[in-house]
């Protein structure tokens, strides 16, 4: 449907918004030569440098200056800031995840899908990336805030985004230019808006401030047509820039991008994608038609055909396979929401389901002001253990994966081989690129506790995967027994986590780690465990009091009693199962005999009726 270019009477000339660092270009108020900006070009020129980490090294010969209007000074943002701001993303997939977060946040507005795929730039035939969702969409004001710096209207506690900077950093990290299409129904008005954030345009035109061409249409129910909502001159100026620097040469071609958006939703197209240091495109669309990849050789240093079992595990493939990364990016996904990647649905993968001999540990950190939170951590061995040398914790924040397979225990020893955990830590804050956490005391305490969890779990369960159950005594404390008892009490108060019986037994022995003389689980594996060693610590060099020794003995006795009871119950269960199976067999045999007798009885009655010439109704 062809739009009209007549300005709406309800909205006149759109003024500059320099106070937010981003402005709609208005020819009348622009300090630069309009003729150089509005001239049309048959192709979309590439940026000055196609390699991301070198793209900021250019000299525009211009210096950003503050401007004055009505006695008020405004400080504009130089285009170089777009690049320097995007360097917060070291990893290209982290930038894609940031854009996908916006779609997931739209679930509360009715979004049911997000699409990530490639397309060809119509002007030069190069690959471009597009991401689309069917969320609530954005009107012109919302898009202006989206393309500006520091604006965020996400007030929900469950929302992933919060700083209002993610779109700019992530889109500019992936490519030099991005064009945004959004359709929105707000206040009973249906609008569609197109905005362009172009590093190529700003650098090639030599502009000393960030300029964002944007046009908006409103659907008029009376005429059943889309009509521009700004002045004709403003519309023509911005449209000419969009057609010159976007991948689309005509307004009809530009507006055709709305055809598959529907009544509401957003589509972003990132083009002039960055190249790596070798001059190859960072995102690989060719290796797998159902995936977007980062070069396997660049990430691992070896060819995929020579990879080991560990190399092919999810913990490593997520580094270069977007499909693998997206499968674990969110801890929970609503059943009515799906992510499409290159035409195929991304299958959700719960890492906790990959764990065997799994246990759940409750961690209670104090977050200040006397407030305490509870965090449940799932810990276990990977199902491939001990064949894979992979370990670490997958830490989520507000449902979003921040640290995948975070190695907290180190790799110098095998004391953590195959031990993997999953937890959601909403009490600490992620960094702006959502690939790490701020290094606060709370984070450091969490890191220390997860390291303890790893070693505790390994010491008690390594025999289940073929290792000899070992122990590593902790260094004795030089403090007095009194201070030791205070330290032990404070430690219990700080962590105060409830664990499965095997972990709880070890936690009771704060001074040393003890092997469990009883089998932990009936797995059919032969596990040789050493007998408990006597404690020979002097009262002055131990933090374990007599009462704690008694508590440990009671715990061991209770565990032994519960284990015996469990074995007895399992034996009874087996007996009942065998009896049920036997009775079911007898019942089936009786039913077969009954049917046979019923047939014989019916036949006999029929024979008698013939002899007596009597009709018998059965």
C-alpha positions as CSV (number, residue, x, y, z in Angstrom):
1,X,0.0,0.0,0.0
2,X,1.6,3.3,-1.1
3,X,1.9,5.9,1.7
4,X,1.0,9.5,1.2
5,X,3.7,12.1,1.8
6,X,1.3,14.7,3.2
7,X,2.1,15.8,6.8
8,X,-0.4,15.1,9.5
9,X,-2.2,18.2,10.8
10,X,-1.7,16.9,14.3
11,X,2.1,16.9,14.0
12,X,4.2,19.7,12.5
13,X,7.9,20.1,12.1
14,X,9.9,17.7,14.2
15,X,12.7,19.6,16.0
16,X,16.2,18.4,16.9
17,X,16.6,16.4,20.2
18,X,20.3,17.1,20.8
19,X,19.9,16.8,24.5
20,X,19.7,13.0,24.3
21,X,22.8,12.6,22.1
22,X,20.8,11.5,19.0
23,X,18.9,13.8,16.7
24,X,16.5,13.5,13.8
25,X,18.1,15.4,10.9
26,X,16.2,18.6,10.1
27,X,17.7,20.4,7.1
28,X,16.7,23.8,8.5
29,X,18.5,23.2,11.8
30,X,21.5,21.2,10.5
31,X,24.9,22.9,10.9
32,X,26.3,20.9,8.0
33,X,26.0,21.2,4.3
34,X,22.7,19.8,3.3
35,X,23.7,19.2,-0.3
36,X,26.4,16.8,0.6
37,X,23.9,14.7,2.7
38,X,20.9,14.5,0.5
39,X,22.6,13.7,-2.7
40,X,21.6,10.2,-3.8
41,X,24.1,7.4,-4.5
42,X,23.5,4.3,-6.5
43,X,25.2,2.0,-4.0
44,X,25.7,1.9,-0.2
45,X,29.4,2.7,0.4
46,X,31.3,0.5,2.8
47,X,32.7,1.9,6.0
48,X,36.2,3.3,6.1
49,X,37.5,0.1,7.7
50,X,35.7,-3.2,7.7
51,X,37.6,-4.7,10.6
52,X,35.8,-3.9,13.8
53,X,38.8,-3.5,16.1
54,X,40.4,-1.0,13.7
55,X,37.2,0.9,12.6
56,X,37.6,3.5,15.3
57,X,41.0,4.6,14.1
58,X,40.0,7.3,11.7
59,X,40.5,11.0,11.7
60,X,37.4,13.0,10.7
61,X,39.2,16.3,11.0
62,X,36.2,17.5,13.0
63,X,35.9,18.2,16.7
64,X,32.6,17.9,18.6
65,X,31.4,21.3,19.8
66,X,28.7,22.3,22.2
67,X,25.9,24.3,20.7
68,X,23.7,27.0,22.3
69,X,20.0,27.4,21.8
70,X,17.8,29.8,23.8
71,X,20.6,30.3,26.3
72,X,21.0,26.6,27.0
73,X,24.1,24.6,26.0
74,X,23.8,21.2,24.4
75,X,26.7,18.7,24.2
76,X,26.6,16.4,21.1
77,X,28.1,12.9,20.9
78,X,30.8,12.3,18.3
79,X,30.2,9.3,16.0
80,X,33.4,7.7,17.3
81,X,31.5,7.0,20.5
82,X,29.3,4.4,18.6
83,X,32.4,2.3,18.0
84,X,34.1,2.8,21.3
85,X,30.8,2.1,23.1
86,X,30.5,-1.2,21.1
87,X,33.9,-2.4,22.2
88,X,32.3,-3.5,25.5
89,X,31.3,-6.7,23.5
90,X,34.4,-8.8,23.0
91,X,32.3,-11.7,21.6
92,X,30.0,-11.5,18.6
93,X,27.5,-14.0,20.0
94,X,27.3,-12.0,23.1
95,X,26.1,-9.1,21.0
96,X,23.5,-11.3,19.2
97,X,22.3,-12.5,22.6
98,X,21.8,-8.9,23.7
99,X,19.5,-8.2,20.8
100,X,17.6,-11.4,21.5
101,X,17.1,-10.3,25.1
102,X,14.9,-7.5,23.7
103,X,12.7,-10.0,22.0
104,X,12.5,-12.2,25.1
105,X,11.6,-9.2,27.2
106,X,8.7,-8.7,24.8
107,X,7.1,-12.0,25.9
108,X,5.2,-10.0,28.5
109,X,3.7,-8.0,25.6
110,X,2.6,-11.0,23.7
111,X,5.7,-12.1,21.7
112,X,5.6,-15.7,20.7
113,X,8.7,-16.0,18.5
114,X,12.0,-14.5,17.6
115,X,13.7,-15.1,14.3
116,X,17.5,-14.8,13.6
117,X,18.6,-15.3,10.0
118,X,20.7,-13.9,7.2
119,X,19.6,-12.0,4.1
120,X,21.4,-10.4,1.2
121,X,21.9,-6.7,0.9
122,X,20.0,-5.7,-2.3
123,X,22.5,-3.0,-3.2
124,X,25.8,-5.0,-3.1
125,X,24.8,-8.6,-2.5
126,X,26.7,-9.0,0.7
127,X,25.4,-10.9,3.7
128,X,23.3,-9.1,6.4
129,X,21.9,-10.3,9.7
130,X,18.3,-9.7,10.7
131,X,16.5,-10.3,13.9
132,X,12.7,-10.1,14.2
133,X,10.0,-10.6,16.9
134,X,6.3,-10.2,17.1
135,X,6.3,-8.2,20.4
136,X,4.5,-4.9,21.1
137,X,6.7,-2.9,18.7
138,X,7.8,0.7,19.0
139,X,6.3,4.0,18.0
140,X,8.5,7.0,17.0
141,X,9.2,8.1,20.5
142,X,10.1,4.7,21.7
143,X,12.4,4.2,18.7
144,X,14.0,7.5,19.4
145,X,14.8,6.3,22.9
146,X,16.0,3.0,21.6
147,X,18.5,4.7,19.2
148,X,19.5,7.2,21.9
149,X,21.7,6.6,24.9
150,X,20.7,5.8,28.4
151,X,16.9,5.5,27.9
152,X,15.2,2.4,29.3
153,X,11.5,1.9,30.1
154,X,12.0,-1.7,31.3
155,X,10.7,-1.5,34.9
156,X,9.8,-5.2,35.3
157,X,11.9,-7.1,37.8
158,X,12.0,-10.0,35.3
159,X,13.2,-7.8,32.4
160,X,16.8,-8.7,31.3
161,X,17.7,-5.3,29.9
162,X,18.0,-2.3,32.3
163,X,20.6,0.2,31.1
164,X,19.1,1.4,27.8
165,X,22.5,0.8,26.0
166,X,22.3,-2.8,24.8
167,X,20.9,-2.1,21.3
168,X,23.5,0.4,20.4
169,X,26.5,-1.6,21.7
170,X,25.3,-4.9,20.2
171,X,24.2,-3.7,16.8
172,X,27.3,-1.7,16.3
173,X,29.5,-4.6,17.4
174,X,28.1,-6.8,14.7
175,X,28.0,-4.4,11.8
176,X,28.7,-0.8,10.8
177,X,25.0,0.0,10.1
178,X,21.6,-1.0,11.3
179,X,18.1,-0.2,10.1
180,X,15.1,-0.7,12.3
181,X,11.5,-1.4,11.3
182,X,8.8,-1.4,13.9
183,X,5.0,-1.4,13.9
184,X,3.0,-0.6,17.1
185,X,-0.6,-0.2,18.3
186,X,-0.6,2.4,21.0
187,X,-3.5,4.6,22.2
188,X,-5.7,3.0,19.5
189,X,-3.2,4.4,16.8
190,X,-1.4,2.0,14.5
191,X,2.0,3.4,13.5
192,X,5.0,2.1,11.7
193,X,8.5,3.6,12.0
194,X,11.8,3.3,10.3
195,X,15.1,4.4,11.9
196,X,18.7,4.3,10.7
197,X,21.8,4.2,12.9
198,X,24.7,4.2,10.4
199,X,28.4,4.4,11.3
200,X,29.1,4.4,7.6
201,X,26.9,7.4,7.0
202,X,28.4,9.4,9.9
203,X,32.0,8.7,9.0
204,X,31.7,9.1,5.2
205,X,29.7,12.3,5.5
206,X,32.2,13.8,8.1
207,X,29.5,14.6,10.6
208,X,30.7,15.6,14.1
209,X,27.5,14.4,15.9
210,X,25.3,11.3,15.8
211,X,22.4,11.9,13.4
212,X,19.6,9.3,13.1
213,X,17.3,9.6,10.1
214,X,13.8,8.4,11.0
215,X,10.3,8.4,9.4
216,X,7.0,7.5,10.8
217,X,3.6,6.6,9.2
218,X,0.2,6.4,10.8
219,X,-2.6,4.2,9.4
220,X,-5.7,6.3,8.7
221,X,-8.8,4.2,9.1
222,X,-10.9,6.6,7.1
223,X,-8.8,6.4,4.0
224,X,-7.3,3.0,4.7
225,X,-3.8,4.4,3.8
226,X,-0.5,5.0,5.6
227,X,0.2,8.7,6.0
228,X,3.4,10.5,7.1
229,X,3.1,12.1,10.5
230,X,5.8,14.8,10.0
231,X,6.2,17.8,7.8
232,X,6.7,17.1,4.1
233,X,10.2,18.7,4.1
234,X,11.3,16.8,7.1
235,X,9.9,13.6,5.6
236,X,11.7,14.1,2.3
237,X,15.0,14.9,4.0
238,X,15.0,11.8,6.2
239,X,13.6,9.5,3.5
240,X,16.4,10.5,1.1
241,X,19.0,9.7,3.7
242,X,17.4,6.3,4.4
243,X,17.3,5.4,0.8
244,X,20.9,6.6,0.3
245,X,22.5,4.8,3.2
246,X,20.2,1.8,3.9
247,X,20.2,-1.4,1.7
248,X,17.0,-0.2,0.0
249,X,16.8,2.1,-3.0
250,X,13.1,3.0,-3.1
251,X,10.4,3.8,-0.6
252,X,8.4,0.9,-1.9
253,X,11.3,-1.5,-1.3
254,X,11.9,0.0,2.1
255,X,8.2,-0.4,3.2
256,X,8.0,-3.9,1.9
257,X,10.0,-5.0,5.0
258,X,6.8,-4.5,7.0
259,X,4.9,-7.2,5.0
260,X,5.7,-10.0,7.4
261,X,5.6,-8.0,10.7
262,X,1.9,-8.0,11.1
263,X,0.0,-5.6,13.4
264,X,2.9,-5.4,15.8
265,X,6.5,-6.3,16.0
266,X,10.1,-5.2,15.3
267,X,12.7,-6.2,12.7
268,X,16.3,-5.0,12.7
269,X,18.7,-5.5,9.8
270,X,22.4,-5.2,10.5
271,X,24.5,-4.8,7.3
272,X,28.1,-4.0,6.4
273,X,29.0,-6.8,8.9
274,X,32.5,-6.6,10.4
275,X,35.5,-8.7,9.3
276,X,38.0,-10.4,11.5
277,X,41.7,-9.7,11.5
278,X,42.2,-12.1,8.6
279,X,39.8,-10.2,6.4
280,X,37.0,-12.8,6.6
281,X,33.5,-12.1,7.8
282,X,33.2,-12.6,11.5
283,X,29.9,-14.4,11.2
284,X,30.0,-17.6,9.1
285,X,26.8,-18.2,7.3
286,X,28.2,-20.9,4.9
287,X,29.6,-23.8,7.0
288,X,26.2,-24.9,8.3
289,X,23.0,-23.8,6.5
290,X,21.0,-24.2,9.8
291,X,23.5,-22.3,12.0
292,X,25.5,-19.1,12.3
293,X,29.1,-19.8,13.3
294,X,32.3,-18.2,14.3
295,X,35.3,-19.8,12.5
296,X,36.0,-23.2,14.2
297,X,39.7,-22.9,13.5
298,X,39.9,-19.4,15.0
299,X,38.2,-20.5,18.2
300,X,39.9,-23.9,18.9
301,X,43.1,-23.9,16.8
302,X,42.3,-27.3,15.3
303,X,40.1,-28.6,12.6
304,X,36.6,-30.0,13.5
305,X,37.5,-33.4,12.1
306,X,40.3,-33.8,14.7
307,X,38.3,-32.7,17.7
308,X,38.0,-34.9,20.8
309,X,34.9,-35.8,22.8
310,X,35.5,-32.8,25.1
311,X,36.0,-30.5,22.1
312,X,32.6,-31.5,20.7
313,X,30.8,-31.1,24.0
314,X,28.3,-28.3,24.4
315,X,30.7,-26.5,26.7
316,X,33.1,-25.9,23.8
317,X,30.8,-25.8,20.8
318,X,28.8,-22.9,22.2
319,X,31.9,-20.7,21.6
320,X,31.6,-21.0,17.9
321,X,28.0,-22.3,17.2
322,X,25.1,-19.9,17.7
323,X,22.6,-22.7,17.8
324,X,24.5,-24.4,20.7
325,X,24.8,-21.1,22.6
326,X,21.1,-20.2,22.1
327,X,20.0,-23.6,23.3
328,X,21.2,-22.9,26.9
329,X,20.9,-19.1,26.8
330,X,17.8,-19.0,28.9
331,X,17.1,-21.1,32.0
332,X,13.3,-21.2,31.3
333,X,11.4,-20.6,28.1
334,X,7.6,-20.4,28.0
335,X,6.0,-23.2,26.1
336,X,4.4,-20.7,23.7
337,X,7.6,-19.0,22.7
338,X,10.2,-20.3,20.3
339,X,13.5,-19.1,18.7
340,X,14.0,-19.7,15.0
341,X,17.6,-19.8,13.7
342,X,18.1,-20.1,10.0
343,X,14.7,-21.6,9.4
344,X,14.9,-24.2,12.2
345,X,13.6,-24.0,15.8
346,X,16.3,-23.9,18.5
347,X,15.7,-26.8,20.8
348,X,15.8,-25.8,24.4
349,X,18.5,-27.6,26.4
350,X,18.5,-27.8,30.2
351,X,22.0,-28.5,31.4
352,X,20.8,-29.8,34.7
353,X,19.2,-32.7,32.8
354,X,22.7,-33.8,31.6
355,X,23.9,-34.4,35.2
356,X,24.0,-37.8,36.9
357,X,24.2,-38.4,40.7
358,X,22.7,-34.9,41.0
359,X,22.3,-33.1,44.3
360,X,20.7,-29.8,45.3
361,X,22.6,-27.5,47.6
362,X,21.0,-24.5,49.3
363,X,23.2,-21.4,49.5
364,X,22.1,-18.5,51.7
365,X,24.2,-15.4,51.1
366,X,23.6,-12.1,53.0
367,X,23.2,-9.3,50.6
368,X,23.3,-6.4,53.0
369,X,21.0,-4.8,55.6
370,X,20.6,-8.2,57.2
371,X,18.6,-9.5,54.2
372,X,19.2,-13.1,53.2
373,X,18.4,-14.8,49.9
374,X,18.2,-18.5,49.0
375,X,19.9,-19.9,45.9
376,X,19.5,-23.6,45.0
377,X,22.4,-25.0,43.1
378,X,22.2,-28.3,41.1
379,X,25.5,-30.2,41.2
380,X,26.4,-33.5,39.5
381,X,28.6,-35.3,37.1
382,X,28.2,-34.8,33.4
383,X,26.7,-37.9,31.8
384,X,29.8,-38.3,29.7
385,X,32.1,-38.2,32.8
386,X,34.9,-39.2,33.2
387,X,35.5,-39.2,29.4
388,X,35.2,-35.4,29.1
389,X,37.5,-33.0,31.0
390,X,34.8,-30.4,31.5
391,X,33.7,-28.8,34.7
392,X,32.3,-25.5,36.0
393,X,29.1,-23.8,37.0
394,X,26.5,-22.3,34.6
395,X,25.4,-19.1,36.3
396,X,22.2,-17.4,35.2
397,X,20.9,-13.9,36.1
398,X,17.2,-13.2,35.7
399,X,16.8,-16.3,33.5
400,X,19.7,-15.3,31.2
401,X,23.0,-17.2,31.1
402,X,25.9,-15.0,32.1
403,X,28.8,-17.4,32.8
404,X,28.7,-20.8,31.0
405,X,30.8,-23.6,32.5
406,X,32.6,-21.1,34.8
407,X,35.7,-22.9,36.0
408,X,36.0,-22.0,39.7
409,X,38.2,-24.9,40.8
410,X,41.1,-24.5,38.4
411,X,42.4,-27.1,36.0
412,X,45.7,-28.1,37.6
413,X,44.2,-31.2,39.3
414,X,41.5,-33.8,38.5
415,X,39.6,-32.9,41.7
416,X,36.8,-31.3,39.7
417,X,36.7,-33.4,36.5
418,X,33.2,-33.7,35.2
419,X,31.6,-31.8,38.1
420,X,29.1,-29.3,36.7
421,X,26.5,-27.1,38.4
422,X,23.6,-24.8,37.5
423,X,22.3,-21.9,39.5
424,X,20.4,-18.6,39.1
425,X,22.2,-15.8,41.0
426,X,19.9,-12.7,41.0
427,X,21.6,-11.2,44.0
428,X,24.7,-10.1,42.0
429,X,24.8,-7.7,39.0
430,X,26.2,-8.6,35.6
431,X,28.5,-6.4,33.6
432,X,27.1,-4.3,30.7
433,X,27.9,-6.9,28.1
434,X,26.2,-9.7,30.2
435,X,29.2,-12.0,29.8
436,X,30.5,-11.6,33.4
437,X,29.5,-10.3,36.8
438,X,30.8,-7.2,38.6
439,X,33.6,-8.2,40.9
440,X,31.9,-7.3,44.2
441,X,32.5,-8.9,47.6
442,X,29.3,-10.9,47.1
443,X,30.6,-12.3,43.8
444,X,33.9,-13.2,45.4
445,X,32.1,-15.1,48.2
446,X,30.0,-16.9,45.7
447,X,33.1,-17.9,43.7
448,X,34.7,-19.3,46.9
449,X,31.5,-21.2,47.9
450,X,31.2,-22.8,44.5
451,X,34.8,-23.9,44.6
452,X,34.0,-25.6,48.0
453,X,30.9,-27.2,46.5
454,X,33.0,-28.6,43.7
455,X,35.6,-30.2,46.0
456,X,33.0,-31.4,48.5
457,X,31.0,-33.1,45.7
458,X,34.1,-34.7,44.1
459,X,35.5,-36.0,47.4
460,X,32.3,-37.9,48.2
461,X,31.2,-39.0,44.7
462,X,34.3,-39.5,42.5
463,X,34.2,-43.2,43.2
464,X,30.9,-43.4,41.2
465,X,32.7,-42.6,38.0
466,X,35.7,-44.9,38.5
467,X,38.1,-42.9,40.6
468,X,39.2,-43.9,44.1
469,X,37.5,-41.9,46.7
470,X,40.2,-39.6,48.0
471,X,40.4,-36.8,50.5
472,X,42.5,-33.7,50.9
473,X,42.9,-32.6,54.5
474,X,42.5,-28.9,55.1
475,X,45.4,-27.0,56.7
476,X,45.0,-26.8,60.4
477,X,44.1,-23.4,61.9
478,X,46.7,-21.7,64.1
479,X,44.1,-19.9,66.0
480,X,42.9,-20.9,69.5
481,X,40.1,-23.4,70.0
482,X,37.9,-20.5,71.1
483,X,38.5,-18.4,68.0
484,X,38.2,-21.6,65.9
485,X,34.8,-22.2,67.3
486,X,33.7,-18.7,66.5
487,X,35.1,-19.1,63.0
488,X,33.2,-22.3,62.5
489,X,30.0,-20.8,63.8
490,X,30.3,-17.7,61.6
491,X,31.0,-20.0,58.6
492,X,27.9,-22.0,59.2
493,X,25.8,-18.8,59.6
494,X,27.1,-17.3,56.4
495,X,26.5,-20.3,54.2
496,X,23.7,-22.0,56.1
497,X,22.9,-24.3,53.3
498,X,21.0,-27.5,53.5
499,X,22.5,-30.4,51.5
500,X,21.8,-34.0,50.7
501,X,22.9,-36.4,53.4
502,X,26.3,-37.1,51.9
503,X,27.3,-33.5,51.6
504,X,25.8,-32.7,55.0
505,X,28.1,-35.3,56.6
506,X,31.1,-33.7,55.2
507,X,30.0,-30.2,56.2
508,X,29.7,-31.4,59.8
509,X,33.5,-32.1,59.8
510,X,34.7,-28.5,59.4
511,X,38.3,-29.3,60.5
512,X,39.0,-32.1,57.9
513,X,37.3,-33.8,55.0
514,X,36.5,-37.4,55.8
515,X,35.6,-40.2,53.4
516,X,32.3,-41.8,54.0
517,X,32.6,-45.5,55.1
518,X,29.2,-46.3,53.8
519,X,28.4,-46.6,50.1
520,X,26.7,-43.5,48.8
521,X,24.6,-45.0,46.1
522,X,24.0,-48.5,44.8
523,X,25.4,-48.1,41.3
524,X,26.9,-51.5,40.6
525,X,30.4,-50.0,40.7
526,X,33.1,-51.4,42.8
527,X,34.4,-48.6,45.0
528,X,37.4,-49.0,47.3
529,X,37.2,-46.5,50.1
530,X,39.7,-46.2,52.9
531,X,38.6,-46.6,56.5
532,X,38.1,-43.4,58.5
533,X,41.3,-42.1,59.9
534,X,41.5,-41.1,63.5
535,X,41.8,-37.5,64.4
536,X,45.1,-36.6,66.1
537,X,44.7,-32.9,66.3
538,X,45.6,-31.1,69.5
539,X,43.0,-28.9,71.1
540,X,45.1,-25.8,70.3
541,X,45.3,-26.5,66.5
542,X,41.7,-27.6,65.7
543,X,38.4,-25.8,65.1
544,X,36.3,-28.9,65.8
545,X,34.9,-29.0,69.4
546,X,33.8,-32.1,71.3
547,X,30.2,-31.3,70.7
548,X,30.9,-31.1,66.9
549,X,32.6,-34.5,67.1
550,X,29.5,-36.0,68.8
551,X,27.3,-34.3,66.2
552,X,29.4,-36.0,63.5
553,X,29.2,-39.4,65.1
554,X,25.4,-39.0,65.5
555,X,25.1,-38.0,61.8
556,X,27.1,-41.0,60.7
557,X,25.0,-43.3,62.8
558,X,21.8,-41.7,61.5
559,X,23.0,-42.1,58.0
560,X,23.9,-45.7,58.6
561,X,20.4,-46.4,60.0
562,X,18.7,-44.6,57.1
563,X,20.8,-46.5,54.6
564,X,19.8,-49.8,56.2
565,X,16.2,-48.7,56.2
566,X,16.5,-47.7,52.5
567,X,17.9,-51.1,51.6
568,X,15.1,-52.8,53.6
569,X,12.5,-50.8,51.8
570,X,14.0,-51.5,48.5
571,X,13.9,-55.2,49.3
572,X,10.3,-55.0,50.3
573,X,9.5,-53.1,47.1
574,X,11.1,-55.8,45.0
575,X,9.0,-58.4,46.8
576,X,5.8,-56.5,46.2
577,X,6.8,-55.9,42.6
578,X,7.4,-59.7,42.1
579,X,4.1,-60.5,43.8
580,X,2.2,-58.0,41.7
581,X,3.7,-59.4,38.5
582,X,2.7,-62.9,39.6
583,X,-0.8,-61.9,40.5
584,X,-1.2,-60.1,37.1
585,X,-0.2,-63.3,35.4
586,X,-2.6,-65.4,37.4
587,X,-5.4,-62.9,36.6
588,X,-4.7,-63.0,32.9
589,X,-4.8,-66.8,33.0
590,X,-8.1,-66.8,34.9
591,X,-9.6,-64.3,32.4
592,X,-8.6,-66.6,29.5
593,X,-10.1,-69.6,31.3
594,X,-13.3,-67.7,32.0
595,X,-13.6,-66.7,28.3
596,X,-13.1,-70.3,27.3
597,X,-15.7,-71.6,29.7
598,X,-18.1,-68.9,28.5
599,X,-17.8,-69.9,24.9
600,X,-18.3,-73.6,25.9
601,X,-21.4,-72.7,27.9
602,X,-22.9,-70.7,25.1
603,X,-22.3,-73.5,22.7
604,X,-23.9,-76.0,25.0
605,X,-27.0,-73.9,25.5
606,X,-27.4,-73.4,21.7
607,X,-27.2,-77.2,21.2
608,X,-29.9,-77.8,23.9
609,X,-32.2,-75.2,22.3
610,X,-32.0,-76.9,19.0
611,X,-33.0,-80.2,20.6
612,X,-35.9,-78.8,22.5
613,X,-37.0,-76.4,19.6
614,X,-37.0,-73.6,22.2
615,X,-35.6,-70.1,21.6
616,X,-33.3,-69.0,24.5
617,X,-32.4,-65.4,24.7
618,X,-28.9,-64.9,26.1
